Amino acid sequence: MVNQFRWIALYPGGMSERVDGRKLRYMHRRGEVLRAATEHALDQGLDDLTLRKVAQAVGVSHATLVHHFDSKERLVAEIVELVLAETLSVPDLPQDHPDPLREIWRRATEESGRRHVKLFVAITGQAVFGDPMLAKAVASSMEQRTSLIAEGLVQYGCPRSRARVVATSLLGGMRGLFVDLIITGEQERVGAAFEDMISELEGRIAGWGG
C-alpha cells in the first residue's frame, strides 16, 4: 500500500496572520461566494463566464462580486486555483487511511469527482492554447503539487536529486489518465492503467527501503 502518499491530499499553505472578527466575517462570506461561483463553473464551464452571469447564478449582486474579487479575471483565477487543488485533494482523508492514493483516484473518478476533473481538463487545455491567466494558475498549481509529492518521496527514501523527476512523472501520469477517462469514458481500461502506474511506484518504494 502507499500510506506515505497521504500528503497528496493536503492543501498547501495556511493562514498564519491574526485577524479580527470583522475581517473573519468578510473572509467567510467571500469564501461562500467563491464556492458558489466555483459550483457554477463546474456546471457551466468557464466559457462565456461573466461577473453578471455568476452573480445571477449564485444569488448575489454584481456589486458584491466586484467587492470581493475586483474583476472577472481575479474571480476566474481563484476558481481555477480551487479546482486545480481539489482535483488531487481529499482534505477529509483520515490519517490512518490504508491506501490514500487509490482513495484519491476513486473519489476523483466517481460521478461527483468527475465534475472537477472535467473542468480541470478544460482549464489545462485552455492554458495550452495561450491564455496567460490560466497558464499562470495551472503552472502554480502544478508546482505546488510537484513540490508536495517530491517532499513526500524524500521522506520515504527517494534520493532528493531524483524526487522532483519522480514526482513529475507521477503527477503527469495521473493528469494524462484523467484526460483519457474524460474523453473516452473507459473506466475499466483507464483504471487498470492507474493500477499499473501505482504498482510501479510501489516497486520503487520497496527499492528505496521506505
Secondary structure, DSSP 8 states (H G I E B T S, - for coil): --GGGGGGGS-S----S---HHHHHHHHHHHHHHHHHHHHHHHH-STT--HHHHHHHHT--HHHHHHHHSSHHHHHHHHHHHHHHHHT--TT--TT-S-HHHHHHHHHHSHHHHHHHHHHHHHHHHHHTT-HHHHHHHHHHHHHHHHHHHHHHHHTT--HHHHHHHHHHHHHHHHHHHHHHHHH--HHHHHHHHHHHHHHHHHHHHHHT-
